[in-house]
Amino acid sequence: MPSGERVKEEALRIVKALQRAKFADAIPLKRKFAGLTNDSGLYAILSEENETLYVGMASSYLTRFRGGHQALTAMFIDGRTAESMRIFTLPLRGRWLDYMLKLEKQVIFALQPPYNTRVPSVQEMSAMQTQTPVQPTSGHIKDILKYLPGNVVDALEDYADSHGMSDMQVLELAIAGFLNLESVNFDGVGEFESVGALKERIAILETVIQKNGMNIPRLPESE
């Protein structure tokens, strides 16, 4: 589970994306909402002046709009035309799909869109930030995270949050464990063991585990 600080960081990323959103890059309103996908995530209805009129969430963008949209109807009643509005989608990946409601509330609170009738209060937003924040991540570690697959980054951050560790500490634990299976940080690594030696130690550990009645999957040999 991501900490309140993680959710806040992701919400800030979405807010910045909406602030940079261009009307020309958004999806025009067409009959049967052609152009929308069944992706899940947050979305915004933009005016041709690039104003964020409404922010919402959807498990399927296409189903959300085809099923009727009260705020969009209100915009038409106020005299806005289909040509003057567009939909900007922000699909979410991995674990963030489980936190759409929290993200939506934080984004609405930050942008205060005029057609969102339910804007979270200051007290509600404060209550969302009561989870234990994580330690700040250094710039070098953030550079490493850029090169990791999204699911690996999610797993790393989840582990850090659930164990009260920083991203730096988790990466150090992972790297140190690779260099020396008994190490929990770089201080315990000592001299670097060859990959061949590490494989031999892993094979020994697998043998010991199997003798104790436990079955573990074997990793495929690298070519």
N, C-alpha and C positions, 0 to 999 in steps of 0.2 A: 504493500500500500504506500503510495507516495505521500510524503509529508505535506503539511499545509504550505510550506515554503516552496516545494516543488510545484504544487498546483498553482500557486501565485506566479511562479516564473513562467509556466506554460500559458497562463491567462495573459500575462504581459506580452508574451510572444504573439498571441492571437490579436491583442489590442493593437500592437504595432503593425501587424499585417493588415488589419482593417484600416488603420490610419494611412497606410501606403496604397491601399486599394484604389484602382482607377476604374471609373465608370466604363471606359472603353473595353476593359479586360473582363468585365463581369458578364453574366449570362442574360441575354435579353428575355423579356417576357413574351412568350409565344403561346399559341393555342396548344392546349394540353400540356403546357410547360415543357415542350420539346427542348432538349439541350440539358435538362437536369438529369442526373444519374441516380442510381440507388445507393450511392456511397453514404456513409454515416459521418456526422460531425456537426460543427456549428455553421451558421450562414448569416448573412446580413443582406438586407434590402437597401440598396444605395439609390440616391437621387442623382440626377445628371450633374449636380454641383458637387458630387462625391461626399455628400452628407450621409452618415449612417442613420437610416430611418428606423430600422428594427433589427434586433439580433435574436436569433432563436437556435434551437438544436433539433436534429432529426435523425432517426435511425435510417431513414431513406429520404433524400431530398425530394425525389419525384413523388413519392406517396404523400409526403407532408403537404405539398402544394396542391396536388390533385384532390386531396381530401377536404379542401377548403381552408382558407387562411384569413382569419378575422382581421388581423392588422392590415393585410393587403387590401381587403375590402374597404376598410376605413380610409385608406389612402385614395382609393378610387372615389369614394364619397366626397372627400375633400378636394376633388378636382384634379388629382394627379392622373396622368395618362400612362398607358403601358410603355410608350416610347421614352418616358422620362424616368423610368425605374428599371433597375436590373438587380440580379441576384448574384451575390459573391459568396462562393462556398469555400469552407475550410475543412476538408476531410481530416479526421483524427485517426491516429494509428495506435495499435496495441492497447496498452492499459488505459490510455486517456479516454477510450470509449466508455469506460466504467465511471468516469468522472465528468461527463459532459454537463451535468446539472450544476456542479460546482464551478466549472469553467464558464458556463453561460452566465451565472450570477455575477461572477467577478468582472466579466467583460461588460455586461449591462451596467454594473455599478460604475465602471470606469468611463464608459462612453455616454451614458444617460440618453439612449435613443428616444426620440419623441413619441414613437408609436408603441413602445414597451410600457404597458400599463402597470406591470409589477416590477418595480425597481427595488432591489434589496436595500434595507436600512443599514446605517452605520453599525448598529449593534449586531445585526445578522452577519455582516462581513467580518466584524471583530471575532465573533464566535467561530468562524471558519478558519481563523488563523491560530487557534489554540494548540494545534498539534506541534510536536517538538520539531524545531527547524534543524536542518542539516548544517554541518560546517561548510564554509565557503570552499569552492573548488578553485584550485590554482589555474592560471592561464594555460600552463603546459599540459595539465590533465585534460582541460577542455579541448586542446588540440588533438590529443589522442582519441577522445571520444568521437571526433569528426570522422575518423576512419573505421569505426566499429559499426557493425550492422545495428539497425534500430532495436531489434529484439535483445541484442546483447547489452546495449546501453540501458534499456528498460530493466533488465535483470540486475545489472550492476547497481543502478540507482535504487531499486527496490530492496536489494540486500543491504545497501548502505543505510537506507531509512529504517528498516526493520531492526537493524543491529546498532543503531545510534552511531554509525561511523560516517566518515567523509568519503567522497569518491576516491580521493588520494589513498586513503587507508585500504579501501577494497582493492584497488588496482595493485597496490604494493603487496597485499596479501596474495593476490592471484599470481603475480610475477614471481614473488619469493617462493611460493609453493611450487611453481614450475621448476625453478632452479634447484630447490631443495625441498623435498616433500614434507620435511618436518619443520620448515620455517614458517613463521607467521608474519615476518617483516624482513626487510633487507639486512638487519643486524645479524640474523641467524643464517644467512646464506653461505658465508665463508667463501671458499674457492668455488668457482663455477664448475659444475659437473658437465661432462659432455652429454649430448642427447642420447648417445648409446648407453651411457651409464644410467641415465634417468629411466630409459625403457627397461633396463635390467632390474632396477629397483621396483618399478611398477609391476613387472612380471612376478617378482618375489612376493609383493604385497597381494597380488591377485591369488597366488597359490595359497598363501596363509588364510585369506578370506574364504576361499573355496573349501579348504580343509575344515573350516569351522561351520560348514553347511550353508554358506551364503553364495548365491549365484549373482554374478555381475556381468554385464555385457562387455565384450572385448571391443576395443577400438580398432577400426580398419587400419591395416598397415599403410603408411604413406608410400607413394611410388618413388 
